[in-house]
Amino acid sequence: MQPQIQLTSPARPLAEGAQKVLRNTYMLLGLTMIPTVIGAVIGTNTSFVFMAQHPLMFSLGMLAAMVGLVFGIGANRNSGVGVALLLGLTFILGWWLGPMLQVALHMKNGAQLIGLAAGGTGAIFFGLAGIATVTRKDFGFLGKFLFIGLILLILASLANLFFQVPVAALTLSTVAVLIFSGYILYDVSRIIHGGETNYVMATLALYLDIYNIFVNLLSILMALSGERR
């Protein structure tokens, strides 16, 4: 009897610990969308007069709050306090979408653009997370390149605050979508290969990836397809 030759090898199953982290991460990630949507609805009905009058002070205050919450989440990653702080952060970030959503909703096709941005963000996330999960490829090598790209993106964005070049803003948004899409591959891969073993921190990383992709996709759609009333 001739021995059978197996031409393909089945993918190795995920380690039990990685499976648990990935499952809990996706469950908590889904939960974070609830305070985000609630915050966004409140934000669309909020008057941001103070932000318009004092944009620098408002931005610095929000940045300080975000940094404080991120540190708080990291310090309490192994307790329910960390989860509560994470949900609080997602509520504030949803509320912070208010000014952008107000501008979008004042366009004739604003609601459609918001829906397209949300759908596109979901498609990017599920597609890339699926690739990382199914292929089990280690995308850890992307870390250094993505970090350098992120630093350059931040510096270029700060520079464009002074020059206000529309084409540059559109280019930066496109680059941001690419960078944070790469981070989805990187962050899911870290969970699968044991680089991230805490589901609260894993959720935080993936949430920020999704949030930034949505914001920049909506910016691109508003710039290219927005219909003024």
C-alpha positions in Angstrom: 0.0 0.0 0.0 1.5 3.3 -1.1 1.8 6.0 1.6 -0.3 9.0 1.0 1.5 12.3 0.6 -0.1 15.4 2.2 0.6 18.3 -0.1 -0.8 20.9 2.3 -0.5 21.3 6.0 -3.5 22.4 8.0 -3.2 25.7 9.9 -2.2 25.2 13.5 -5.1 25.9 15.9 -4.7 29.0 18.1 -3.3 28.4 21.5 -6.0 28.3 24.2 -4.7 31.5 25.8 -4.7 33.4 22.5 -8.2 32.2 21.6 -9.5 33.5 24.9 -7.8 36.9 24.5 -9.1 37.2 20.9 -12.6 36.2 21.9 -12.8 38.6 24.8 -11.2 41.4 22.8 -13.9 41.1 20.0 -16.7 41.0 22.6 -15.4 44.1 24.4 -14.7 45.8 21.1 -18.4 45.3 20.2 -19.4 46.7 23.6 -17.3 49.8 23.1 -19.4 50.8 20.1 -22.4 51.4 22.3 -20.9 54.3 24.3 -19.3 55.6 21.1 -22.6 55.9 19.3 -24.3 57.4 22.4 -21.4 59.9 22.7 -21.6 60.7 18.9 -25.4 61.4 19.2 -24.9 63.7 22.1 -22.0 65.3 20.2 -24.1 66.1 17.2 -26.5 68.0 19.5 -23.8 69.8 21.5 -22.8 73.4 20.9 -19.0 73.5 20.5 -18.8 77.3 20.9 -15.9 77.1 23.3 -14.0 74.9 20.9 -14.5 77.4 18.1 -13.4 80.3 20.3 -10.5 78.6 21.9 -9.5 75.7 19.6 -6.0 75.3 21.1 -7.1 75.2 24.7 -9.9 72.8 23.9 -7.6 70.5 21.9 -5.0 70.5 24.7 -7.6 69.8 27.3 -9.1 66.9 25.3 -5.6 65.5 24.7 -4.7 65.7 28.4 -8.0 63.8 29.2 -7.3 61.2 26.6 -3.7 60.6 27.8 -4.9 60.4 31.4 -7.6 57.8 30.5 -5.1 55.7 28.5 -2.7 55.6 31.4 -5.6 54.8 33.8 -6.7 51.9 31.5 -3.1 50.6 31.4 -2.7 50.8 35.2 -6.0 49.0 35.8 -5.9 46.6 32.8 -6.5 43.5 35.1 -9.6 44.8 36.8 -13.1 46.0 36.0 -11.9 49.6 36.6 -9.9 49.3 33.4 -13.0 48.2 31.4 -15.0 51.1 32.9 -12.3 53.6 32.0 -12.1 52.1 28.5 -15.9 52.5 28.0 -15.6 56.1 29.3 -12.8 56.8 26.8 -14.9 55.5 23.9 -17.9 57.7 25.1 -15.7 60.8 25.1 -14.1 59.9 21.7 -17.7 59.4 20.3 -18.7 62.8 21.7 -15.5 64.3 20.2 -16.8 63.3 16.8 -19.6 65.8 17.2 -18.1 68.8 15.3 -17.2 66.6 12.3 -20.6 64.9 12.3 -22.3 68.3 12.5 -20.4 69.4 9.4 -21.2 66.2 7.6 -24.9 66.3 8.5 -25.2 69.8 7.1 -24.3 68.4 3.6 -27.1 67.1 1.4 -25.6 63.6 1.4 -24.0 63.8 4.8 -25.9 60.8 6.3 -24.9 58.7 3.3 -21.3 59.7 3.7 -21.3 58.8 7.4 -22.9 55.4 6.5 -20.3 54.8 3.8 -17.4 55.7 6.2 -18.8 53.3 8.8 -19.4 50.5 6.3 -15.9 51.0 4.8 -14.3 51.0 8.2 -16.1 47.8 9.1 -15.1 46.2 5.8 -11.4 47.1 6.4 -11.5 45.8 9.9 -13.2 42.5 9.3 -11.1 41.9 6.1 -7.7 42.6 7.7 -8.6 40.9 11.0 -9.7 37.9 9.0 -6.5 37.8 7.0 -4.4 38.0 10.2 -6.5 35.3 11.9 -6.8 32.8 9.0 -3.2 33.1 7.7 -1.6 33.1 11.2 1.2 35.2 9.6 3.3 37.1 12.0 2.9 40.8 11.1 5.2 41.9 13.9 7.7 43.1 11.4 5.3 46.0 10.5 5.7 47.5 14.0 8.7 49.7 13.4 7.6 50.9 10.0 4.1 51.7 11.3 5.5 53.6 14.3 7.8 55.7 12.1 5.0 56.4 9.7 2.7 57.4 12.6 5.3 59.9 13.9 5.8 61.4 10.5 2.0 61.6 10.0 1.6 63.4 13.4 4.4 65.9 12.5 3.0 66.5 9.0 -0.5 67.0 10.5 0.8 69.6 13.0 2.6 71.4 10.2 -0.6 71.5 8.1 -2.5 73.1 11.0 -0.5 76.3 10.2 -0.5 76.0 6.4 -4.0 74.7 5.9 -3.4 73.1 2.5 -6.5 71.1 1.4 -4.6 68.7 -0.9 -2.1 68.0 1.9 -5.0 67.3 4.3 -6.5 64.9 1.9 -3.2 63.2 1.4 -2.6 62.9 5.1 -6.1 61.3 5.6 -5.3 58.8 2.9 -1.9 57.9 4.6 -3.7 57.7 8.0 -6.1 55.1 6.6 -3.2 53.0 5.3 -1.2 53.3 8.5 -4.1 52.3 10.8 -5.1 49.5 8.5 -1.6 48.2 8.9 -2.0 48.5 12.6 -5.1 46.2 12.5 -2.9 43.5 11.0 -0.2 44.2 13.5 -2.5 44.3 16.6 -4.5 41.2 15.7 -1.2 39.4 14.9 0.2 40.3 18.3 -2.8 38.7 20.0 -2.5 35.5 17.9 1.2 35.1 18.5 1.1 36.0 22.2 2.5 39.5 22.0 -0.5 40.9 23.7 -2.1 38.8 26.5 -4.5 41.4 28.0 -7.8 41.8 26.3 -8.4 45.3 27.7 -5.2 46.6 26.1 -5.8 44.7 22.9 -9.3 46.2 22.7 -7.9 49.7 23.3 -5.4 49.3 20.4 -8.0 47.9 18.0 -10.5 50.5 18.9 -8.1 53.4 18.2 -7.3 51.8 14.9 -11.0 51.6 13.9 -11.7 55.1 15.2 -8.9 56.7 13.2 -9.8 54.8 10.1 -13.4 56.0 10.4 -12.4 59.7 11.0 -10.1 59.8 8.1 -12.4 57.9 5.7 -15.1 60.3 6.5 -12.8 63.3 5.9 -11.8 61.8 2.5 -15.5 61.3 1.5 -16.5 64.7 2.7 -13.7 66.3 0.7 -14.3 64.3 -2.5 -18.1 63.7 -2.5 -19.7 66.1 0.0 -22.6 68.1 -1.5 -23.0 71.5 0.1 -26.6 72.7 0.7 
